[in-house]
Amino acid sequence: MEYRRLGRSGLFVSSLTLGTMTFGGSGPFSKVGSTDVAGATRQVDMCLDAGVNLFDTADIYSSGESEEILGQAISGRRDQLLLATKARFRTDEGPNGAGLSRHHIIRACEESLRRLGTDHIDLYQAHEWDGVTPLEETLEAFDTLVRSGKVRYVGCSNYAGWQLMKALGVSERHGYQRYVSQQIHYTLEAREAEYELLPLSLDQDCGILIWSPLAGGLLSGKYRRDQDAAEGRRFEGWDEPPIRDEARLYDIIDALVEVSEGRGVSAAQVALAWLLGRPGVSSLVVGARTDEQLADNLKAADLKLSDEERKRLDDVSAPPLIYPFWHQLKTASDRLGPADMPLMGPYLD
């Protein structure tokens, strides 16, 4: 297992993280999985044996049940791992039951600590943007939690580029704890992050955690052109991420299967290995309904793709150059910097 520095911090995280959205299985999250304490304990064991040191959850997953199950699964070995959780979404019906106000953040943190059975959270993340609460209030609340010892580091998830850049600027201006990472959706099928989020992370030294790196199972190899999958999130009705170009999706899957068959590994491992080779990526948050799926995903940490294999996947999945990038390619390609290369580099070739 490789360990990578998380953004502008001294914290090193494993290149694979265990995501626990499958723990619990109540409400809408039943479409994702329903892992109980015994199953969660087995998966934690498998991950620790493989060298995984980061475990990610959120207060909204199965209405807090995911945190409770994870807390029980790690009981007695808290010091062997790092815990990440999130807050932002609605946890009660009151007027302050959602968002990133000081009230909601501090209350949510204390409730997560209780459910996890721990005295601190290693990475506490804003789960989604809140355009109503002033950023100064949000970031001061996170700063208070760090200074109190309840939280070690803070990050965000699902921010747009301008939102994250503004948050980093507010933190710098006021001396608040800075977001050390962003957790985003980024896959071979969905490369929109290359327009702004990857360049921003490279330029500002902000770590990248990737949620649903197999696109909700779309890139696992079980979904094939003109064939219906008999299991998986899509089969159960989970609709993330959206599919905007089905023909392109299956072209990507065909390429994945071609590369995987040539290497004698699963398509899922190839999709994960491609992401691990992208600039700025700190860790992939992998989750699994079964132990077999998890065991297969963990093998991706050791898979290195050749330049030819990466180019095959790059070419079939490359995002189009939207404005202003096509104009920069035409008129400013002589002065592009390292942060421009994830998106622009292939077009220069």
QUIPEDA-V909502 format. One record per residue. N is the residue number from 1. SS is DSSP state (2 for helix, 1 for strand, 0 for the rest). OMEGA is omega in whole degrees, -180 to 180 (NA if undefined). BURIAL is # if it has 9 or more other C-alpha atoms within 8 Angstrom, else .. Layout:
n = [N & N]
ss = [SS & SS]
omega = [OMEGA & OMEGA]
burial = [BURIAL & BURIAL]
This chain:
n = [1 & 2 & 3 & 4 & 5 & 6 & 7 & 8 & 9 & 10 & 11 & 12 & 13 & 14 & 15 & 16 & 17 & 18 & 19 & 20 & 21 & 22 & 23 & 24 & 25 & 26 & 27 & 28 & 29 & 30 & 31 & 32 & 33 & 34 & 35 & 36 & 37 & 38 & 39 & 40 & 41 & 42 & 43 & 44 & 45 & 46 & 47 & 48 & 49 & 50 & 51 & 52 & 53 & 54 & 55 & 56 & 57 & 58 & 59 & 60 & 61 & 62 & 63 & 64 & 65 & 66 & 67 & 68 & 69 & 70 & 71 & 72 & 73 & 74 & 75 & 76 & 77 & 78 & 79 & 80 & 81 & 82 & 83 & 84 & 85 & 86 & 87 & 88 & 89 & 90 & 91 & 92 & 93 & 94 & 95 & 96 & 97 & 98 & 99 & 100 & 101 & 102 & 103 & 104 & 105 & 106 & 107 & 108 & 109 & 110 & 111 & 112 & 113 & 114 & 115 & 116 & 117 & 118 & 119 & 120 & 121 & 122 & 123 & 124 & 125 & 126 & 127 & 128 & 129 & 130 & 131 & 132 & 133 & 134 & 135 & 136 & 137 & 138 & 139 & 140 & 141 & 142 & 143 & 144 & 145 & 146 & 147 & 148 & 149 & 150 & 151 & 152 & 153 & 154 & 155 & 156 & 157 & 158 & 159 & 160 & 161 & 162 & 163 & 164 & 165 & 166 & 167 & 168 & 169 & 170 & 171 & 172 & 173 & 174 & 175 & 176 & 177 & 178 & 179 & 180 & 181 & 182 & 183 & 184 & 185 & 186 & 187 & 188 & 189 & 190 & 191 & 192 & 193 & 194 & 195 & 196 & 197 & 198 & 199 & 200 & 201 & 202 & 203 & 204 & 205 & 206 & 207 & 208 & 209 & 210 & 211 & 212 & 213 & 214 & 215 & 216 & 217 & 218 & 219 & 220 & 221 & 222 & 223 & 224 & 225 & 226 & 227 & 228 & 229 & 230 & 231 & 232 & 233 & 234 & 235 & 236 & 237 & 238 & 239 & 240 & 241 & 242 & 243 & 244 & 245 & 246 & 247 & 248 & 249 & 250 & 251 & 252 & 253 & 254 & 255 & 256 & 257 & 258 & 259 & 260 & 261 & 262 & 263 & 264 & 265 & 266 & 267 & 268 & 269 & 270 & 271 & 272 & 273 & 274 & 275 & 276 & 277 & 278 & 279 & 280 & 281 & 282 & 283 & 284 & 285 & 286 & 287 & 288 & 289 & 290 & 291 & 292 & 293 & 294 & 295 & 296 & 297 & 298 & 299 & 300 & 301 & 302 & 303 & 304 & 305 & 306 & 307 & 308 & 309 & 310 & 311 & 312 & 313 & 314 & 315 & 316 & 317 & 318 & 319 & 320 & 321 & 322 & 323 & 324 & 325 & 326 & 327 & 328 & 329 & 330 & 331 & 332 & 333 & 334 & 335 & 336 & 337 & 338 & 339 & 340 & 341 & 342 & 343 & 344 & 345 & 346 & 347 & 348 & 349]
ss = [0 & 0 & 1 & 1 & 1 & 0 & 0 & 0 & 0 & 0 & 0 & 1 & 1 & 1 & 0 & 1 & 1 & 1 & 1 & 0 & 0 & 0 & 1 & 0 & 0 & 0 & 2 & 2 & 2 & 2 & 2 & 0 & 0 & 0 & 1 & 0 & 2 & 2 & 2 & 2 & 2 & 2 & 2 & 2 & 2 & 2 & 2 & 2 & 2 & 2 & 0 & 0 & 0 & 1 & 1 & 1 & 0 & 0 & 0 & 0 & 2 & 2 & 2 & 2 & 2 & 2 & 2 & 2 & 2 & 2 & 2 & 2 & 2 & 0 & 0 & 0 & 0 & 2 & 2 & 2 & 0 & 1 & 1 & 1 & 1 & 1 & 1 & 0 & 0 & 0 & 0 & 0 & 0 & 0 & 0 & 0 & 0 & 0 & 0 & 0 & 0 & 2 & 2 & 2 & 2 & 2 & 2 & 2 & 2 & 2 & 2 & 2 & 2 & 2 & 2 & 2 & 0 & 0 & 0 & 0 & 1 & 1 & 1 & 1 & 1 & 1 & 0 & 0 & 0 & 0 & 0 & 0 & 0 & 0 & 2 & 2 & 2 & 2 & 2 & 2 & 2 & 2 & 2 & 2 & 2 & 2 & 2 & 2 & 0 & 0 & 1 & 1 & 1 & 1 & 1 & 1 & 1 & 0 & 0 & 0 & 2 & 2 & 2 & 2 & 2 & 2 & 2 & 2 & 2 & 2 & 2 & 2 & 2 & 2 & 0 & 0 & 0 & 0 & 1 & 1 & 1 & 1 & 1 & 1 & 1 & 0 & 0 & 0 & 0 & 0 & 0 & 2 & 2 & 2 & 0 & 0 & 2 & 2 & 2 & 2 & 2 & 2 & 2 & 2 & 0 & 0 & 1 & 1 & 1 & 1 & 1 & 0 & 0 & 0 & 0 & 0 & 0 & 0 & 0 & 0 & 0 & 0 & 0 & 0 & 0 & 0 & 0 & 0 & 0 & 0 & 0 & 0 & 2 & 2 & 2 & 2 & 0 & 0 & 0 & 0 & 0 & 0 & 0 & 0 & 0 & 2 & 2 & 2 & 2 & 2 & 2 & 2 & 2 & 2 & 2 & 2 & 2 & 2 & 2 & 2 & 2 & 2 & 2 & 0 & 0 & 0 & 2 & 2 & 2 & 2 & 2 & 2 & 2 & 2 & 2 & 2 & 0 & 0 & 0 & 0 & 1 & 1 & 1 & 1 & 1 & 1 & 0 & 0 & 0 & 0 & 2 & 2 & 2 & 2 & 2 & 2 & 2 & 2 & 2 & 2 & 2 & 2 & 0 & 0 & 0 & 0 & 2 & 2 & 2 & 2 & 2 & 2 & 2 & 2 & 2 & 2 & 2 & 0 & 0 & 0 & 0 & 0 & 0 & 0 & 2 & 2 & 2 & 2 & 2 & 2 & 2 & 0 & 2 & 2 & 2 & 0 & 0 & 2 & 2 & 2 & 2 & 2 & 2 & 2 & 2 & 2 & 2 & 2 & 0]
omega = [177 & 177 & -174 & 180 & -177 & 177 & 180 & 178 & 175 & -176 & 178 & -179 & 178 & -177 & 172 & 178 & 174 & 173 & -171 & 177 & 178 & -179 & 177 & 177 & 177 & 180 & -178 & -178 & 174 & 178 & -177 & -178 & -179 & -179 & 179 & -176 & -179 & 179 & 179 & 179 & 177 & -178 & 176 & 177 & -179 & -178 & 179 & 178 & -180 & 179 & 177 & 179 & -179 & -178 & -170 & 177 & 178 & -178 & -177 & -177 & -178 & 176 & 177 & -178 & 178 & 178 & -179 & -180 & 178 & 179 & 178 & -178 & -179 & -177 & 179 & -180 & 179 & -176 & 180 & -171 & 177 & 180 & 174 & 173 & -171 & 175 & 172 & -174 & -173 & 177 & 170 & -171 & -179 & -178 & 179 & -177 & 179 & 176 & -177 & 172 & 176 & -180 & -175 & -178 & -176 & 177 & -180 & 179 & -179 & 178 & 177 & 177 & 180 & -178 & -179 & 180 & -178 & 180 & 178 & 175 & -176 & 178 & -179 & -168 & 169 & -169 & -176 & 179 & 173 & -177 & -180 & -179 & 177 & 180 & 179 & 180 & 180 & -174 & 175 & 178 & 176 & 179 & 178 & 180 & 178 & -177 & 178 & -179 & -180 & -179 & 179 & -179 & 178 & 178 & 179 & -180 & 174 & 175 & 167 & -178 & -177 & -180 & 179 & -180 & 177 & 179 & 179 & 179 & 178 & 179 & 179 & -176 & -175 & -179 & 178 & 173 & -174 & 171 & 179 & -177 & 168 & 176 & -170 & 172 & -176 & -180 & 172 & -178 & -176 & -175 & -179 & -178 & -179 & 179 & -175 & -169 & 177 & 177 & 179 & -179 & 179 & -178 & -175 & 180 & 178 & -177 & 180 & 169 & -175 & 177 & -179 & -176 & 174 & 177 & 179 & 180 & -179 & -176 & -179 & -177 & -178 & 178 & -178 & -179 & 177 & 177 & 178 & 177 & -179 & 179 & 178 & -175 & -180 & 179 & -179 & 177 & 177 & -169 & 175 & -6 & 177 & 177 & -176 & -178 & -174 & 180 & 178 & 179 & -177 & 172 & 178 & 180 & 178 & 179 & 177 & -179 & 178 & 179 & -177 & 179 & 177 & -179 & -178 & 179 & 180 & 175 & 179 & 179 & 180 & 179 & 179 & -180 & 177 & 179 & -178 & 178 & -180 & -178 & 172 & -176 & 180 & -175 & 176 & -180 & -177 & 175 & -176 & 174 & -174 & 176 & -179 & 177 & -180 & 180 & 179 & -180 & -178 & 179 & -179 & -179 & -177 & -177 & 177 & 180 & 177 & 177 & -179 & 179 & 179 & 180 & 178 & -180 & 177 & -174 & -175 & -175 & -173 & 177 & 177 & 176 & 175 & 177 & 10 & -170 & 178 & 179 & 177 & 178 & -177 & -170 & -174 & -175 & 179 & -176 & 175 & -179 & -178 & -179 & 179 & -168 & 180 & 179 & -169 & -174 & -179 & 180 & 176 & 179 & NA]
burial = [# & . & . & # & # & # & # & # & . & . & . & . & # & # & # & # & # & # & # & # & # & # & # & # & # & # & . & . & # & # & # & # & # & # & # & # & # & . & . & # & # & # & # & # & . & # & # & # & . & . & . & # & # & # & # & # & # & # & # & # & # & # & # & # & # & # & # & # & # & # & # & # & # & # & . & . & . & # & . & . & # & # & # & # & # & # & # & # & # & # & # & . & . & . & . & . & # & # & # & # & # & # & . & # & # & # & . & # & # & . & . & # & # & . & # & # & # & # & . & # & # & # & # & # & # & # & # & # & # & . & . & . & # & . & . & . & # & # & # & # & # & # & # & . & # & # & . & . & . & # & # & # & # & # & # & # & # & # & # & . & # & . & # & # & # & . & # & # & . & # & # & # & . & . & . & # & # & # & # & # & # & # & # & # & # & # & # & # & # & # & # & . & # & # & . & # & # & # & # & # & # & # & . & . & # & # & # & # & # & # & # & # & # & # & # & # & # & # & # & # & # & . & # & # & . & . & . & . & # & . & . & # & # & # & # & # & . & # & . & . & . & . & . & . & . & . & . & # & # & # & # & # & # & # & # & # & # & . & # & # & # & . & . & . & . & # & # & # & # & # & # & # & # & # & # & # & . & . & . & # & # & # & # & # & # & # & # & # & # & . & # & . & # & # & # & # & # & # & # & # & # & . & # & . & # & . & . & . & # & # & . & # & # & # & . & # & # & . & . & . & . & . & . & . & # & # & # & # & # & . & . & # & # & . & . & . & . & . & # & # & # & # & . & # & # & . & . & . & .]
